């Protein structure tokens, strides 16, 4: 603000909006994130990790394998979330919330989800192991979403407007996911005797 004019309104510091191709991280709107996460029953999270690391690598030139960091994401979650925080602060954001707790929760629940998935595949503890997976997945999604909000701020696009529309490929995955969800609910209904099998 110009100190010579005491009547001038204060000007808020707003980080310049960055084009998607120039962004340090993968940008996506909350609406699109949740549609894809729920529709794919959480598998979008794996793609999400890949896109974050691939975008970061493309921008920084850092030597890494995004596919491996996505596949073994529990070992790199804290690092990635920390990069989001640093990026948001570098972009001039004030009061950036710590993502450490969300990173830890995400890792713990990812391990839990993987363990119950293996048990469920061997019909151990069913249907309870299946229910644990259904309960854990949205909490993991919440952790990723909180991190995404900070990543969007770091890229100067808090609302994720550059990636808010659903593409044709997105719709294909939504349809596949809807069919998967249908099979899951039918399977659970049969387990609890709500639907009779052949």
N, C-alpha and C positions, 0 to 999 in steps of 0.2 A: 504494500500500500504506500502511496506517496504521502510522506509525513507533512508536506506543505499544504495538503488539503485535508483538514480534520473531518470534513463531511463526506469524504469518499467512502463508499461501502467496502468492507474488507473482502478480499478475494480469496476464495478457498483454493488450496493447492490440489489440483487434479492431475493425476498421472496421465500422460498422453496415451490415447488408445493405439494399440499395436495391431497391425494386420496379422491374420492367422499365420501366414507364411513367415513372419518375422518374430512370432511369439517364442518366448523361452520355453513355455510349457504348452501342453495340449489344453485348449480352451473348449468348454462345452457348457451349455446352459443347464440350469437345475432341472427344468422340465424334460429336456432330452435325456439327461443323465438318468433320471429315475424311470422314464419310460423304457429305456434300453436295459437298465439293470433289472427291473422287475420282469420285463418280457422274456429276458434270457435266463431268468432264475439265478442271477448273480454271475453268470459267465462273462458278462460285459466287463466285470472287474478285471479279468485277466487281460482283455483287450485294452482297458483303460491304463493299466500299468505299462503295457507295451507302448502305447501311444505317447505317454508321458516321457518315457525314457528315449524313444525314437526322436521326439520333437526336441528334447534337451540335447541329445547328441548332435542333431542336425544344426542346432544353433551354436553350440559351444565347440564342436569338433572333438569332444572328449572321447577317448578310446573306450568303448564298451560294447557289449552285445545286448541290445534292448530286449531281444527274445528271451535270453537267459535271465535277465533281471526281472522280466515279467513272470516267467515260469517259477523262479525261485524268489518271488517277491517278498516273502517274509524276512529275508536277509537284507533287503534294500528299502523296506518301507520307511524306516526312520530317516534314512539318508534322503529319500525323495521328499518326504514331508518337510524336512529341514530345509531343502532347497526351495520349496514353496515359500516358507517363512522368510528366508533370506531375500528371495526375489521380490516379495511384496514390500519388504522394508526398503530395498534398493529402489523400488518404484515410487517411494515416498508415502506409502500407506502408514497411517498412525494406528497405534494400539492393535498390532497384529496378534491375534490369539495364538497361543502355543498349541502346536499340533502333536506334541510328544505323547500325551495321553491317548489321543485318537490312534496314533501309530501303534502304540503298545497294545491297545484293545483290538485293533485290526489284526495284528500278528497272532495274539492269543486265540482269538475267535477263528482265524483262518486255520490254525493248527487243530482246533476243536472240530471244525467243519470237516477237515480232511480225515481226521480219526473216525468220526461218526459215519462218514461216507464209506470208509473201508469196512466198518462193522456192518453197516446196512447192506453192503454188497454181498456179505457172507451170511445175511439173514440173522445176524446177531443183534439182539435187543430191539428188533422191529416190533411194532411200528415206532417205538420211542426214539430210536436213533434217527429215523426219518424226520420226526417232528423236531428234534434238536436242530437238524440241518435247516429246516424251514424257519425256525426261530432265529438262528444265528445269522443267516444270510442277510436279512434286512439291516441288522446292526452293523455288519461289515460295510454294507452299502452306505449307511449313515456316516461312518468314519471316512470313507472315500469321498463322499459328498462334501463333508466339512473341509477336507483338504482341497477339493476342487474349487471351492469358493475362494480360498486363499490363492490358489494358482491363477484363477481368473483375475484377481486383483493385481497379482504380479505382472500379468500381461496387459494391464490397462483396460480390461474388458470385464468388469465385475459381474455383469449379467450374462456373460457368455454369448453375446449377440452374434458373434462371428460364426458360431456353430450351434444354432438353435433350431434349425429346420431338419426334419427327418428326410433322409435320402431314400432312394429306391432300395439300396442295400440294407438300410435300417429296417425298412418295412418287411423285407424278406426274413430278417432275423426275428422280427416281432411275430410274424406268422408262425415260424418254426417254434418260437418260444411259447406261443399260445397253444400249439398242439402238444408240446411237452407238458405244460401246466395241466392240460386236460387229462393227460395220461396219469399225472401225479395224483390229481384229485380223484380220479376213478380208482386208482390203486389204493389210496387211503380209504375210500368209501368201502371198497371190498374188504379191506382188513378189518374195519370196524363193523362189518355186516350191514352197511347201509345199502349196498348194491350187491346183488347175488351174481357170482361168476357162473360160467357155463359148467 
